[in-house]
Amino acid sequence: MLHRRGQPRFFEEKQPELNLKWNFASQSDWREIERLFIAAYMNSYCLCNIKDLGISNKVEQIARNKLNQARDQSGHYDIKMLDKDILSLLRPYFSHQGALQEITQYLDLKKPVDSAAFDQVILKLLMLQIYFSHAFTEETKKIAERSATSLDKIHYLIAYFHEHPVAFYVSQMNFKTGHVYMRWVTIAPGFQREHLGDLMLKEVERHFPEATGIDLYTLFVNRAALKYYHQHNFMEVAHLNFAEPKQQTENARYVRAWLNGKKFCLPADDGTDTPDAFVGCMKLSPGRY
């Protein structure tokens, strides 16, 4: 596949420098992976309306409190404190080549700080940083806790380019559907739209040969992700269902709802409090049905 200018995508030519590894990372790798994880989602959602992201009011309050701590007694920002405690925390997530100028001009203090626009942008970035930092911490805990199990083991795939992590996919078998469930799909901002996602997806399919498809869900506002999944033969499923069937008599109704595409049956431990903000995507493996 070619870019608009007719040039091949980067990882169609640079695969020898790319190394894919399953279920192993050093301590220093984890620090890099955490940064790329948070950066990827912050870059994806920084221009969205924060109300469309399903982030809780608790996270918003934590972010507001942190922002208020950078104000002086008159209510204006203390520039040194603002720069040291907040902006310096956020800048590394937008340090890649081609960073969003609309965002970086606020982080670089090129916009007036005592303005509603500044407050709105920085508050949103803080909320995203807090939310995805917590999400990463919780996910790595689950990976560690279930590393020795077989049935519900969480697998993770890391793509290294010149020994640096550039992508991080987390998956497990979803025994409700017989599919692979993609818990997190993360590519470093500077490496997106370069064929890396295709390579990662193929490797996930290879790693789970018994799976009959792939399940995942993403935010409605993530139009770029939805476009990618549509191009790769995923179908949308509107209703997310994280419940477990409690009795054997429920199983038939449960399976019928899933097969009819009316419900998206996903692992209970990866649920969301705001399901209406998300859409399910499902892909069936060729020749399995």
Buried (B, 14 or more C-beta within 10 A) or exposed (E): EEEEEEEEBBBBEBEEEBEBEEEEBEEEBBEBBBBBBBBBBBBBBBEBEBEBBBBEEEBBEBBBEBBEEBBEEEEEBBEEEBBEBBBEBBBEBBEBEEBBEEBBEBBEBEBEBEEEEBBEBBBBBBBBBBBBEEBBEEBBEBBEEBEEEEEEEBBBBBBBBEEEBBBBBBBBBBEBBBBBBBBBBBBBBBBBEBBBBBBBBEBBBEBBEEBBBBBBBBBBBBEEBBEBBEEEEBEBBEBBBBEEBEEEEEEEEBBEBBEEBEBBBBBEEBEBEEBEBBBBBBBBBEEEE
